[in-house]
Amino acid sequence: MRPGFGGSPVPVGIDVQVESVDSISEVDMDFTMTFYLRHYWKDERLSFPSKTNKSMTFDHRLIEKIWVPDIFFVHSKRSFIHDTTMENIMLRVHPDGNVLFSLRITVSAMCLMDFSRFPLDTQNCSLELESYAYSEEDLMLYWKNGNKSLNTEEHISLSQFFIEDFSASSGLAFYSSTGWYYRLFINFVLRRHIFFFVLQTYFPAILMVMLSWVSFWIDRRAVPARVSLGITTVLTMSTIVTGVSASMPQVSYVKAVDVYLWVSSVFVLLSVVEYAAVNYLTTVEEQKRFRKRGKISGMYNIDTVQAMAFDGCYHDSETDMDQTSCSLPSEEDSMRARYTRSPSTDSTRIKRRKSLGGNVGRILLENNHAIDTYSRIIYPIVYIVFNLFYWGVYL
């Protein structure tokens, strides 16, 4: 039976010494905390005469024989009192009946988290203390020293979070069947460290987007190179998205990291679509060119096109086909040229080499489709604008 039964409610002061915040789980939406919980109240039935005014200290074996507050943790999932080497419970009774009841507890409690700004988010969690059986008419919970009743260790740190603030507050909770109860709150604010996610998520996504832009600089006729590059970047982006989703709770709203990864995936996919458009337009253009050549002169038939494919020469324009001869020299011609070489022949060969170099450069420029040329500029500019807007909104 509580002290002063039938009279005013028993004042029970509380103070907490937080030892550690052991873990924060986004998947389970909970946190684990170890702390010392101390209760202060007065029970005149436990007063005793003392000439030295010294208190008496007891262990857990006396707890079952006297009245103690029945504090429980609202929304807790698991909790236990440490018992190494004995149960970590201490009871100290003063001669005037004032009692200190202290115990060391680890509690895992629910924390309602909002991941709409993940991983650039800040979470507010709280541990709530309340009497289970005694309503406000029988027991009054309060912080013994106000906000100073909540103390923390200086070395508390977490791998993914920075603890910005610890604070204590109080209030009342109503239950329709039993009435009003005093409730105390241990509030703390968690700010996530962004550097880990920059290295593991954002930076790889940026690299994949930039890697997809390399295809704009590859010859449009190098189909295997551009297709394999596009498929590789798309599959890598899907792996990054899947890895992030696996470590997060299945929420029904869009997170900040989802926005970034899906927009980056769209950029990678558009690079593949861009090459599909370039390849299609190139095929149409070549078909029109061959059709036009066939109408102008009937000498370019299928046999001629096949000969062009086998003689090792690429004819990209009509002038190439009209002015360039790719027939292989005979052995007799080679021997005659070897013994009849003259300075004019050497100068002619040098000119041919220069002309060949100019033709190679011209062919490379002509092989760059207009879509590739514009994509080299538009894609990076749009992606940079997106990054400026994204980090400006979420930071």
LOKOL-546966 format. One record per residue (C-alpha): chain; residue in one letter; residue number from 1; x, y, z. Coordinates in nm, 4 decimals. Layout:
<nodes>
node ch A	aa a	i NUM	x X	y Y	z Z
...
</nodes>
This chain:
<nodes>
node ch A	aa m	i 1	x 0.0000	y 0.0000	z 0.0000
node ch A	aa r	i 2	x 0.1300	y 0.3426	z -0.0926
node ch A	aa p	i 3	x 0.2336	y 0.5964	z 0.1746
node ch A	aa g	i 4	x -0.0492	y 0.8215	z 0.2915
node ch A	aa f	i 5	x -0.3205	y 0.6031	z 0.1432
node ch A	aa g	i 6	x -0.6508	y 0.7901	z 0.1181
node ch A	aa g	i 7	x -0.4829	y 1.1295	z 0.1331
node ch A	aa s	i 8	x -0.3010	y 1.3456	z -0.1178
node ch A	aa p	i 9	x -0.0982	y 1.1798	z -0.3955
node ch A	aa v	i 10	x 0.2570	y 1.0674	z -0.3169
node ch A	aa p	i 11	x 0.5162	y 1.2989	z -0.4799
node ch A	aa v	i 12	x 0.7819	y 1.0886	z -0.6541
node ch A	aa g	i 13	x 1.0796	y 1.2778	z -0.7903
node ch A	aa i	i 14	x 1.2749	y 1.1331	z -1.0822
node ch A	aa d	i 15	x 1.6200	y 1.1947	z -1.2186
node ch A	aa v	i 16	x 1.8010	y 1.0105	z -1.4968
node ch A	aa q	i 17	x 2.1682	y 0.9629	z -1.5771
node ch A	aa v	i 18	x 2.1989	y 0.8492	z -1.9409
node ch A	aa e	i 19	x 2.4953	y 0.6158	z -1.9773
node ch A	aa s	i 20	x 2.4740	y 0.5408	z -2.3494
node ch A	aa v	i 21	x 2.2506	y 0.5396	z -2.6540
node ch A	aa d	i 22	x 2.3388	y 0.1950	z -2.7835
node ch A	aa s	i 23	x 2.1694	y 0.1852	z -3.1220
node ch A	aa i	i 24	x 1.9216	y 0.3496	z -3.3559
node ch A	aa s	i 25	x 1.7347	y 0.1243	z -3.5983
node ch A	aa e	i 26	x 1.5631	y 0.2786	z -3.8993
node ch A	aa v	i 27	x 1.4181	y -0.0560	z -4.0094
node ch A	aa d	i 28	x 1.2527	y -0.1287	z -3.6719
node ch A	aa m	i 29	x 1.1990	y 0.2391	z -3.5907
node ch A	aa d	i 30	x 1.3324	y 0.2094	z -3.2373
node ch A	aa f	i 31	x 1.6280	y 0.3036	z -3.0189
node ch A	aa t	i 32	x 1.8109	y 0.1356	z -2.7312
node ch A	aa m	i 33	x 1.9270	y 0.3332	z -2.4300
node ch A	aa t	i 34	x 2.1068	y 0.2420	z -2.1065
node ch A	aa f	i 35	x 2.0624	y 0.4718	z -1.8079
node ch A	aa y	i 36	x 2.0380	y 0.5016	z -1.4299
node ch A	aa l	i 37	x 1.6835	y 0.5663	z -1.3086
node ch A	aa r	i 38	x 1.6512	y 0.7158	z -0.9608
node ch A	aa h	i 39	x 1.3282	y 0.7622	z -0.7612
node ch A	aa y	i 40	x 1.2883	y 0.9930	z -0.4604
node ch A	aa w	i 41	x 0.9923	y 0.9850	z -0.2229
node ch A	aa k	i 42	x 0.9148	y 0.9881	z 0.1477
node ch A	aa d	i 43	x 0.7640	y 0.6983	z 0.3427
node ch A	aa e	i 44	x 0.7345	y 0.7726	z 0.7138
node ch A	aa r	i 45	x 0.6794	y 0.4045	z 0.7796
node ch A	aa l	i 46	x 1.0488	y 0.3498	z 0.7003
node ch A	aa s	i 47	x 1.1804	y 0.6229	z 0.9346
node ch A	aa f	i 48	x 1.4086	y 0.5141	z 1.2169
node ch A	aa p	i 49	x 1.5913	y 0.6841	z 1.5041
node ch A	aa s	i 50	x 1.9580	y 0.7628	z 1.4426
node ch A	aa k	i 51	x 2.1995	y 0.9671	z 1.6480
node ch A	aa t	i 52	x 2.4430	y 1.0097	z 1.3581
node ch A	aa n	i 53	x 2.1705	y 1.0774	z 1.0976
node ch A	aa k	i 54	x 2.3283	y 0.8257	z 0.8646
node ch A	aa s	i 55	x 2.1261	y 0.6477	z 0.6016
node ch A	aa m	i 56	x 2.1047	y 0.2744	z 0.5496
node ch A	aa t	i 57	x 2.1675	y 0.1120	z 0.2113
node ch A	aa f	i 58	x 2.0091	y -0.2112	z 0.0939
node ch A	aa d	i 59	x 2.0216	y -0.4288	z -0.2155
node ch A	aa h	i 60	x 1.7444	y -0.5780	z -0.4277
node ch A	aa r	i 61	x 1.6317	y -0.8288	z -0.1603
node ch A	aa l	i 62	x 1.4435	y -0.5618	z 0.0351
node ch A	aa i	i 63	x 1.2496	y -0.4294	z -0.2644
node ch A	aa e	i 64	x 0.9833	y -0.6993	z -0.2498
node ch A	aa k	i 65	x 0.9051	y -0.6175	z 0.1150
node ch A	aa i	i 66	x 0.8330	y -0.2438	z 0.0853
node ch A	aa w	i 67	x 0.6308	y -0.0150	z -0.1418
node ch A	aa v	i 68	x 0.8123	y 0.1255	z -0.4472
node ch A	aa p	i 69	x 0.6744	y 0.3244	z -0.7441
node ch A	aa d	i 70	x 0.5585	y 0.1061	z -1.0344
node ch A	aa i	i 71	x 0.7205	y 0.3030	z -1.3149
node ch A	aa f	i 72	x 0.7027	y 0.1587	z -1.6660
node ch A	aa f	i 73	x 0.8192	y 0.2809	z -2.0078
node ch A	aa v	i 74	x 0.5493	y 0.3744	z -2.2554
node ch A	aa h	i 75	x 0.5959	y 0.2287	z -2.6081
node ch A	aa s	i 76	x 0.8865	y 0.0116	z -2.4911
node ch A	aa k	i 77	x 0.9600	y -0.3073	z -2.6835
node ch A	aa r	i 78	x 1.2213	y -0.4669	z -2.4576
node ch A	aa s	i 79	x 1.3760	y -0.3744	z -2.1253
node ch A	aa f	i 80	x 1.5780	y -0.5392	z -1.8534
node ch A	aa i	i 81	x 1.7590	y -0.4583	z -1.5314
node ch A	aa h	i 82	x 2.1280	y -0.5416	z -1.5417
node ch A	aa d	i 83	x 2.2186	y -0.8324	z -1.3139
node ch A	aa t	i 84	x 2.5983	y -0.8643	z -1.3368
node ch A	aa t	i 85	x 2.7320	y -0.9575	z -1.0893
node ch A	aa m	i 86	x 2.4184	y -0.8935	z -0.8847
node ch A	aa e	i 87	x 2.1030	y -0.7092	z -0.9799
node ch A	aa n	i 88	x 2.1932	y -0.3436	z -1.0246
node ch A	aa i	i 89	x 1.9419	y -0.2143	z -0.7697
node ch A	aa m	i 90	x 2.0112	y 0.0099	z -0.4739
node ch A	aa l	i 91	x 1.7764	y 0.1258	z -0.1967
node ch A	aa r	i 92	x 1.8866	y 0.3968	z 0.0460
node ch A	aa v	i 93	x 1.6665	y 0.4922	z 0.3418
node ch A	aa h	i 94	x 1.7269	y 0.8046	z 0.5508
node ch A	aa p	i 95	x 1.6258	y 0.8356	z 0.9185
node ch A	aa d	i 96	x 1.3414	y 1.0781	z 0.8352
node ch A	aa g	i 97	x 1.1851	y 0.8311	z 0.5902
node ch A	aa n	i 98	x 1.3204	y 0.9789	z 0.2668
node ch A	aa v	i 99	x 1.3962	y 0.7002	z 0.0207
node ch A	aa l	i 100	x 1.6278	y 0.6782	z -0.2819
node ch A	aa f	i 101	x 1.5584	y 0.3902	z -0.5161
node ch A	aa s	i 102	x 1.8097	y 0.3513	z -0.8024
node ch A	aa l	i 103	x 1.8427	y 0.0916	z -1.0755
node ch A	aa r	i 104	x 2.0376	y 0.0462	z -1.4003
node ch A	aa i	i 105	x 1.8163	y -0.0320	z -1.6990
node ch A	aa t	i 106	x 1.8463	y -0.0897	z -2.0737
node ch A	aa v	i 107	x 1.5323	y -0.0059	z -2.2708
node ch A	aa s	i 108	x 1.4429	y -0.0456	z -2.6377
node ch A	aa a	i 109	x 1.1541	y 0.1857	z -2.7214
node ch A	aa m	i 110	x 0.9673	y 0.2941	z -3.0315
node ch A	aa c	i 111	x 1.0595	y 0.6147	z -3.2096
node ch A	aa l	i 112	x 0.8292	y 0.7447	z -3.4812
node ch A	aa m	i 113	x 1.0680	y 0.8545	z -3.7541
node ch A	aa d	i 114	x 1.0020	y 1.0636	z -4.0625
node ch A	aa f	i 115	x 1.2235	y 0.9603	z -4.3560
node ch A	aa s	i 116	x 1.0960	y 1.2104	z -4.6111
node ch A	aa r	i 117	x 1.4336	y 1.3913	z -4.5935
node ch A	aa f	i 118	x 1.6518	y 1.0802	z -4.5483
node ch A	aa p	i 119	x 1.9542	y 1.0839	z -4.5303
node ch A	aa l	i 120	x 1.9488	y 1.4601	z -4.4715
node ch A	aa d	i 121	x 1.7012	y 1.4176	z -4.1862
node ch A	aa t	i 122	x 1.6750	y 1.5048	z -3.8189
node ch A	aa q	i 123	x 1.4813	y 1.2711	z -3.5879
node ch A	aa n	i 124	x 1.3074	y 1.3553	z -3.2596
node ch A	aa c	i 125	x 1.2767	y 1.0634	z -3.0188
node ch A	aa s	i 126	x 1.1536	y 1.0405	z -2.6614
node ch A	aa l	i 127	x 1.1413	y 0.7881	z -2.3797
node ch A	aa e	i 128	x 0.8247	y 0.8189	z -2.1718
node ch A	aa l	i 129	x 0.7918	y 0.7213	z -1.8033
node ch A	aa e	i 130	x 0.4610	y 0.6668	z -1.6295
node ch A	aa s	i 131	x 0.3071	y 0.4884	z -1.3328
node ch A	aa y	i 132	x 0.1234	y 0.1784	z -1.4381
node ch A	aa a	i 133	x -0.1337	y 0.1447	z -1.1575
node ch A	aa y	i 134	x -0.1448	y 0.4786	z -0.9741
node ch A	aa s	i 135	x -0.3325	y 0.7642	z -1.1374
node ch A	aa e	i 136	x -0.2870	y 1.1329	z -1.0591
node ch A	aa e	i 137	x -0.5015	y 1.0884	z -0.7504
node ch A	aa d	i 138	x -0.2475	y 0.8530	z -0.5899
node ch A	aa l	i 139	x 0.0961	y 0.9352	z -0.7370
node ch A	aa m	i 140	x 0.2495	y 1.2526	z -0.8729
node ch A	aa l	i 141	x 0.5564	y 1.2119	z -1.0937
node ch A	aa y	i 142	x 0.7855	y 1.5097	z -1.1421
node ch A	aa w	i 143	x 1.1434	y 1.5876	z -1.2390
node ch A	aa k	i 144	x 1.3291	y 1.6328	z -0.9127
node ch A	aa n	i 145	x 1.5545	y 1.9183	z -1.0330
node ch A	aa g	i 146	x 1.3670	y 2.0367	z -1.3400
node ch A	aa n	i 147	x 1.5614	y 2.0135	z -1.6646
node ch A	aa k	i 148	x 1.8792	y 1.9482	z -1.4658
node ch A	aa s	i 149	x 1.7326	y 1.6142	z -1.3612
node ch A	aa l	i 150	x 1.8467	y 1.4704	z -1.6947
node ch A	aa n	i 151	x 2.2224	y 1.4190	z -1.7180
node ch A	aa t	i 152	x 2.4249	y 1.2553	z -1.9933
node ch A	aa e	i 153	x 2.7752	y 1.1186	z -2.0326
node ch A	aa e	i 154	x 3.0072	y 1.3405	z -2.2346
node ch A	aa h	i 155	x 3.1366	y 1.0540	z -2.4505
node ch A	aa i	i 156	x 2.7975	y 0.9508	z -2.5914
node ch A	aa s	i 157	x 2.8298	y 0.9125	z -2.9687
node ch A	aa l	i 158	x 2.6725	y 0.7151	z -3.2497
node ch A	aa s	i 159	x 2.8119	y 0.5982	z -3.5822
node ch A	aa q	i 160	x 2.5402	y 0.7541	z -3.7993
node ch A	aa f	i 161	x 2.3939	y 1.0222	z -3.5740
node ch A	aa f	i 162	x 2.4985	y 1.3250	z -3.3800
node ch A	aa i	i 163	x 2.2955	y 1.3864	z -3.0625
node ch A	aa e	i 164	x 2.2103	y 1.7540	z -3.0750
node ch A	aa d	i 165	x 2.0054	y 1.7943	z -2.7577
node ch A	aa f	i 166	x 1.8754	y 1.6171	z -2.4485
node ch A	aa s	i 167	x 1.5819	y 1.7689	z -2.2615
node ch A	aa a	i 168	x 1.3246	y 1.6747	z -1.9995
node ch A	aa s	i 169	x 0.9543	y 1.7546	z -2.0027
node ch A	aa s	i 170	x 0.6345	y 1.6407	z -1.8339
node ch A	aa g	i 171	x 0.2654	y 1.6096	z -1.9056
node ch A	aa l	i 172	x -0.0525	y 1.4136	z -1.8450
node ch A	aa a	i 173	x -0.1869	y 1.1087	z -2.0250
node ch A	aa f	i 174	x -0.5534	y 1.0151	z -2.0339
node ch A	aa y	i 175	x -0.7013	y 0.6661	z -2.0541
node ch A	aa s	i 176	x -1.0746	y 0.6377	z -2.0956
node ch A	aa s	i 177	x -1.1070	y 0.3445	z -1.8565
node ch A	aa t	i 178	x -0.8719	y 0.4501	z -1.5737
node ch A	aa g	i 179	x -0.8306	y 0.8292	z -1.5888
node ch A	aa w	i 180	x -0.5358	y 1.0691	z -1.5909
node ch A	aa y	i 181	x -0.1726	y 0.9769	z -1.5227
node ch A	aa y	i 182	x 0.1417	y 1.1810	z -1.4825
node ch A	aa r	i 183	x 0.3963	y 1.1206	z -1.7595
node ch A	aa l	i 184	x 0.7617	y 1.2265	z -1.7895
node ch A	aa f	i 185	x 0.9525	y 1.2599	z -2.1182
node ch A	aa i	i 186	x 1.3206	y 1.2169	z -2.2009
node ch A	aa n	i 187	x 1.3545	y 1.3978	z -2.5332
node ch A	aa f	i 188	x 1.6584	y 1.3915	z -2.7603
node ch A	aa v	i 189	x 1.7254	y 1.5161	z -3.1128
node ch A	aa l	i 190	x 1.9300	y 1.3099	z -3.3595
node ch A	aa r	i 191	x 2.0939	y 1.4597	z -3.6670
node ch A	aa r	i 192	x 2.2256	y 1.2122	z -3.9224
node ch A	aa h	i 193	x 2.5853	y 1.2187	z -4.0445
node ch A	aa i	i 194	x 2.5698	y 1.2694	z -4.4212
node ch A	aa f	i 195	x 2.9311	y 1.1789	z -4.5076
node ch A	aa f	i 196	x 2.8700	y 0.8020	z -4.5009
node ch A	aa f	i 197	x 2.5845	y 0.8290	z -4.7499
node ch A	aa v	i 198	x 2.7814	y 1.0664	z -4.9718
node ch A	aa l	i 199	x 3.0506	y 0.7998	z -5.0093
node ch A	aa q	i 200	x 2.8206	y 0.4984	z -5.0334
node ch A	aa t	i 201	x 2.5240	y 0.6338	z -5.2309
node ch A	aa y	i 202	x 2.5536	y 0.9824	z -5.3806
node ch A	aa f	i 203	x 2.9101	y 0.9620	z -5.5114
node ch A	aa p	i 204	x 2.8620	y 0.6244	z -5.6911
node ch A	aa a	i 205	x 2.5387	y 0.7556	z -5.8452
node ch A	aa i	i 206	x 2.7184	y 1.0657	z -5.9749
node ch A	aa l	i 207	x 2.9961	y 0.8493	z -6.1188
node ch A	aa m	i 208	x 2.7463	y 0.6284	z -6.3010
node ch A	aa v	i 209	x 2.5716	y 0.9287	z -6.4536
node ch A	aa m	i 210	x 2.9032	y 1.0750	z -6.5675
node ch A	aa l	i 211	x 3.0122	y 0.7363	z -6.7023
node ch A	aa s	i 212	x 2.6966	y 0.7184	z -6.9127
node ch A	aa w	i 213	x 2.7984	y 1.0461	z -7.0775
node ch A	aa v	i 214	x 3.1153	y 0.8821	z -7.2137
node ch A	aa s	i 215	x 2.9018	y 0.7162	z -7.4824
node ch A	aa f	i 216	x 2.8420	y 1.0598	z -7.6373
node ch A	aa w	i 217	x 3.2122	y 1.0682	z -7.7313
node ch A	aa i	i 218	x 3.2266	y 0.7171	z -7.8779
node ch A	aa d	i 219	x 3.1820	y 0.6670	z -8.2532
node ch A	aa r	i 220	x 2.8155	y 0.6235	z -8.3291
node ch A	aa r	i 221	x 2.8954	y 0.3127	z -8.5383
node ch A	aa a	i 222	x 3.0632	y 0.1389	z -8.2417
node ch A	aa v	i 223	x 2.7400	y -0.0331	z -8.1430
node ch A	aa p	i 224	x 2.8840	y -0.2967	z -7.9016
node ch A	aa a	i 225	x 3.0841	y -0.0373	z -7.7079
node ch A	aa r	i 226	x 2.7979	y 0.2077	z -7.6588
node ch A	aa v	i 227	x 2.5326	y -0.0562	z -7.5842
node ch A	aa s	i 228	x 2.7460	y -0.2419	z -7.3303
node ch A	aa l	i 229	x 2.8368	y 0.0854	z -7.1575
node ch A	aa g	i 230	x 2.4705	y 0.1853	z -7.1342
node ch A	aa i	i 231	x 2.3605	y -0.1529	z -6.9965
node ch A	aa t	i 232	x 2.6416	y -0.1533	z -6.7394
node ch A	aa t	i 233	x 2.5482	y 0.1891	z -6.6013
node ch A	aa v	i 234	x 2.1767	y 0.1048	z -6.5896
node ch A	aa l	i 235	x 2.2384	y -0.2210	z -6.3989
node ch A	aa t	i 236	x 2.4779	y -0.0499	z -6.1573
node ch A	aa m	i 237	x 2.2214	y 0.2213	z -6.0806
node ch A	aa s	i 238	x 1.9539	y -0.0426	z -6.0154
node ch A	aa t	i 239	x 2.1934	y -0.2183	z -5.7738
node ch A	aa i	i 240	x 2.2515	y 0.1064	z -5.5829
node ch A	aa v	i 241	x 1.8756	y 0.1727	z -5.5582
node ch A	aa t	i 242	x 1.8076	y -0.1831	z -5.4388
node ch A	aa g	i 243	x 2.0819	y -0.1649	z -5.1757
node ch A	aa v	i 244	x 1.9466	y 0.1573	z -5.0277
node ch A	aa s	i 245	x 1.5879	y 0.0251	z -5.0231
node ch A	aa a	i 246	x 1.6917	y -0.2956	z -4.8464
node ch A	aa s	i 247	x 1.8332	y -0.1034	z -4.5490
node ch A	aa m	i 248	x 1.5246	y 0.1150	z -4.5039
node ch A	aa p	i 249	x 1.1700	y 0.0498	z -4.3777
node ch A	aa q	i 250	x 0.9066	y 0.0053	z -4.6462
node ch A	aa v	i 251	x 0.7441	y 0.3469	z -4.6160
node ch A	aa s	i 252	x 0.4709	y 0.4671	z -4.8497
node ch A	aa y	i 253	x 0.6209	y 0.8097	z -4.9222
node ch A	aa v	i 254	x 0.9188	y 0.9257	z -5.1266
node ch A	aa k	i 255	x 1.2489	y 0.9846	z -4.9480
node ch A	aa a	i 256	x 1.5092	y 1.2430	z -5.0431
node ch A	aa v	i 257	x 1.7565	y 0.9736	z -5.1444
node ch A	aa d	i 258	x 1.4891	y 0.8158	z -5.3668
node ch A	aa v	i 259	x 1.4486	y 1.1437	z -5.5538
node ch A	aa y	i 260	x 1.8211	y 1.1667	z -5.6201
node ch A	aa l	i 261	x 1.8707	y 0.8032	z -5.7202
node ch A	aa w	i 262	x 1.5665	y 0.7852	z -5.9463
node ch A	aa v	i 263	x 1.6521	y 1.1111	z -6.1225
node ch A	aa s	i 264	x 2.0075	y 0.9811	z -6.1712
node ch A	aa s	i 265	x 1.8641	y 0.6562	z -6.3078
node ch A	aa v	i 266	x 1.6534	y 0.8547	z -6.5524
node ch A	aa f	i 267	x 1.9661	y 1.0379	z -6.6733
node ch A	aa v	i 268	x 2.1441	y 0.7051	z -6.7256
node ch A	aa l	i 269	x 1.8431	y 0.5612	z -6.9075
node ch A	aa l	i 270	x 1.8139	y 0.8701	z -7.1274
node ch A	aa s	i 271	x 2.1762	y 0.8194	z -7.2331
node ch A	aa v	i 272	x 2.0788	y 0.4744	z -7.3625
node ch A	aa v	i 273	x 1.7684	y 0.6135	z -7.5315
node ch A	aa e	i 274	x 1.9819	y 0.8878	z -7.6861
node ch A	aa y	i 275	x 2.2026	y 0.6303	z -7.8557
node ch A	aa a	i 276	x 1.8971	y 0.4383	z -7.9757
node ch A	aa a	i 277	x 1.7790	y 0.7574	z -8.1459
node ch A	aa v	i 278	x 2.1252	y 0.8259	z -8.2916
node ch A	aa n	i 279	x 2.1553	y 0.4720	z -8.4247
node ch A	aa y	i 280	x 1.8098	y 0.4811	z -8.5819
node ch A	aa l	i 281	x 1.8650	y 0.8188	z -8.7480
node ch A	aa t	i 282	x 2.2071	y 0.7059	z -8.8725
node ch A	aa t	i 283	x 2.0516	y 0.3976	z -9.0325
node ch A	aa v	i 284	x 1.7812	y 0.6068	z -9.1993
node ch A	aa e	i 285	x 2.0411	y 0.8571	z -9.3209
node ch A	aa e	i 286	x 2.2603	y 0.5857	z -9.4751
node ch A	aa q	i 287	x 1.9633	y 0.4254	z -9.6466
node ch A	aa k	i 288	x 1.8699	y 0.7591	z -9.8022
node ch A	aa r	i 289	x 2.2294	y 0.8197	z -9.9105
node ch A	aa f	i 290	x 2.2642	y 0.4832	z -10.0840
node ch A	aa r	i 291	x 1.9226	y 0.5281	z -10.2443
node ch A	aa k	i 292	x 2.0272	y 0.8714	z -10.3751
node ch A	aa r	i 293	x 2.3546	y 0.7395	z -10.5151
node ch A	aa g	i 294	x 2.1697	y 0.4642	z -10.6940
node ch A	aa k	i 295	x 1.9419	y 0.7172	z -10.8664
node ch A	aa i	i 296	x 2.2242	y 0.9500	z -10.9757
node ch A	aa s	i 297	x 2.4459	y 0.6837	z -11.1297
node ch A	aa g	i 298	x 2.3590	y 0.3272	z -11.2017
node ch A	aa m	i 299	x 2.7150	y 0.2119	z -11.1431
node ch A	aa y	i 300	x 2.6564	y 0.1700	z -10.7703
node ch A	aa n	i 301	x 2.4737	y -0.1553	z -10.7436
node ch A	aa i	i 302	x 2.4756	y -0.4195	z -10.4768
node ch A	aa d	i 303	x 2.7951	y -0.5735	z -10.6128
node ch A	aa t	i 304	x 2.9696	y -0.2398	z -10.5764
node ch A	aa v	i 305	x 2.8541	y -0.1996	z -10.2148
node ch A	aa q	i 306	x 2.9762	y -0.5501	z -10.1375
node ch A	aa a	i 307	x 3.3099	y -0.4689	z -10.2976
node ch A	aa m	i 308	x 3.3347	y -0.1608	z -10.0786
node ch A	aa a	i 309	x 3.2831	y -0.3784	z -9.7735
node ch A	aa f	i 310	x 3.5556	y -0.6247	z -9.8755
node ch A	aa d	i 311	x 3.8257	y -0.3918	z -10.0103
node ch A	aa g	i 312	x 3.8850	y -0.2342	z -9.6666
node ch A	aa c	i 313	x 3.7839	y 0.1199	z -9.7676
node ch A	aa y	i 314	x 3.4988	y 0.3208	z -9.6127
node ch A	aa h	i 315	x 3.3269	y 0.5568	z -9.8611
node ch A	aa d	i 316	x 3.1233	y 0.8064	z -9.6619
node ch A	aa s	i 317	x 3.0452	y 1.0483	z -9.9454
node ch A	aa e	i 318	x 3.0080	y 1.0550	z -10.3178
node ch A	aa t	i 319	x 3.3441	y 1.2221	z -10.3632
node ch A	aa d	i 320	x 3.5139	y 0.9341	z -10.1818
node ch A	aa m	i 321	x 3.3645	y 0.6836	z -10.4212
node ch A	aa d	i 322	x 3.4402	y 0.8947	z -10.7270
node ch A	aa q	i 323	x 3.7932	y 1.0019	z -10.6419
node ch A	aa t	i 324	x 3.9338	y 0.7142	z -10.4361
node ch A	aa s	i 325	x 4.0562	y 0.3928	z -10.5872
node ch A	aa c	i 326	x 4.1285	y 0.1064	z -10.3516
node ch A	aa s	i 327	x 4.2534	y -0.1612	z -10.5923
node ch A	aa l	i 328	x 4.5521	y -0.3569	z -10.4641
node ch A	aa p	i 329	x 4.8791	y -0.3097	z -10.6631
node ch A	aa s	i 330	x 5.0168	y -0.6088	z -10.8469
node ch A	aa e	i 331	x 5.3625	y -0.7576	z -10.7770
node ch A	aa e	i 332	x 5.4956	y -0.6275	z -11.1117
node ch A	aa d	i 333	x 5.3820	y -0.2766	z -11.0335
node ch A	aa s	i 334	x 5.5483	y -0.2953	z -10.6958
node ch A	aa m	i 335	x 5.8841	y -0.4041	z -10.8428
node ch A	aa r	i 336	x 5.8648	y -0.1325	z -11.1094
node ch A	aa a	i 337	x 5.7864	y 0.1321	z -10.8491
node ch A	aa r	i 338	x 6.0728	y 0.0170	z -10.6303
node ch A	aa y	i 339	x 6.3359	y 0.0716	z -10.9025
node ch A	aa t	i 340	x 6.1839	y 0.3795	z -11.0599
node ch A	aa r	i 341	x 6.1283	y 0.5841	z -10.7420
node ch A	aa s	i 342	x 6.1961	y 0.9519	z -10.7888
node ch A	aa p	i 343	x 6.1849	y 1.2628	z -10.5619
node ch A	aa s	i 344	x 5.8559	y 1.3595	z -10.7186
node ch A	aa t	i 345	x 5.7115	y 1.0236	z -10.6140
node ch A	aa d	i 346	x 5.8213	y 1.0788	z -10.2515
node ch A	aa s	i 347	x 5.6642	y 1.4248	z -10.2434
node ch A	aa t	i 348	x 5.3444	y 1.2821	z -10.3877
node ch A	aa r	i 349	x 5.3392	y 1.0167	z -10.1128
node ch A	aa i	i 350	x 5.3813	y 1.2818	z -9.8415
node ch A	aa k	i 351	x 5.0906	y 1.4758	z -9.9864
node ch A	aa r	i 352	x 4.8801	y 1.1613	z -9.9866
node ch A	aa r	i 353	x 4.9597	y 1.1029	z -9.6191
node ch A	aa k	i 354	x 4.8565	y 1.4574	z -9.5326
node ch A	aa s	i 355	x 4.5412	y 1.4145	z -9.7352
node ch A	aa l	i 356	x 4.4712	y 1.0859	z -9.5569
node ch A	aa g	i 357	x 4.5102	y 1.2555	z -9.2168
node ch A	aa g	i 358	x 4.2689	y 1.5272	z -9.3209
node ch A	aa n	i 359	x 4.0203	y 1.2684	z -9.4435
node ch A	aa v	i 360	x 4.0392	y 1.0775	z -9.1128
node ch A	aa g	i 361	x 3.9653	y 1.3954	z -8.9188
node ch A	aa r	i 362	x 3.6806	y 1.4802	z -9.1519
node ch A	aa i	i 363	x 3.5360	y 1.1305	z -9.1208
node ch A	aa l	i 364	x 3.5518	y 1.1483	z -8.7384
node ch A	aa l	i 365	x 3.3705	y 1.4811	z -8.7388
node ch A	aa e	i 366	x 3.1064	y 1.3545	z -8.9755
node ch A	aa n	i 367	x 3.0539	y 1.0416	z -8.7657
node ch A	aa n	i 368	x 2.9552	y 1.2583	z -8.4671
node ch A	aa h	i 369	x 2.5818	y 1.2896	z -8.4960
node ch A	aa a	i 370	x 2.4216	y 1.6240	z -8.4118
node ch A	aa i	i 371	x 2.2317	y 1.4624	z -8.1225
node ch A	aa d	i 372	x 2.5617	y 1.3476	z -7.9680
node ch A	aa t	i 373	x 2.7048	y 1.6971	z -8.0044
node ch A	aa y	i 374	x 2.4118	y 1.8612	z -7.8275
node ch A	aa s	i 375	x 2.3942	y 1.5870	z -7.5618
node ch A	aa r	i 376	x 2.7528	y 1.6539	z -7.4547
node ch A	aa i	i 377	x 2.6417	y 1.9997	z -7.3453
node ch A	aa i	i 378	x 2.2767	y 1.9601	z -7.2454
node ch A	aa y	i 379	x 2.3070	y 1.6516	z -7.0240
node ch A	aa p	i 380	x 2.5793	y 1.7903	z -6.7892
node ch A	aa i	i 381	x 2.4110	y 2.1309	z -6.7644
node ch A	aa v	i 382	x 2.0715	y 1.9844	z -6.6727
node ch A	aa y	i 383	x 2.2286	y 1.7463	z -6.4183
node ch A	aa i	i 384	x 2.4239	y 2.0287	z -6.2544
node ch A	aa v	i 385	x 2.1063	y 2.2380	z -6.2309
node ch A	aa f	i 386	x 1.9262	y 1.9429	z -6.0718
node ch A	aa n	i 387	x 2.2047	y 1.9019	z -5.8127
node ch A	aa l	i 388	x 2.1962	y 2.2708	z -5.7239
node ch A	aa f	i 389	x 1.8194	y 2.2565	z -5.6775
node ch A	aa y	i 390	x 1.8303	y 1.9280	z -5.4816
node ch A	aa w	i 391	x 2.0982	y 2.0286	z -5.2319
node ch A	aa g	i 392	x 1.9465	y 2.3745	z -5.1964
node ch A	aa v	i 393	x 1.6095	y 2.2260	z -5.0962
node ch A	aa y	i 394	x 1.7214	y 1.9447	z -4.8640
node ch A	aa l	i 395	x 2.0272	y 2.0909	z -4.6938
</nodes>
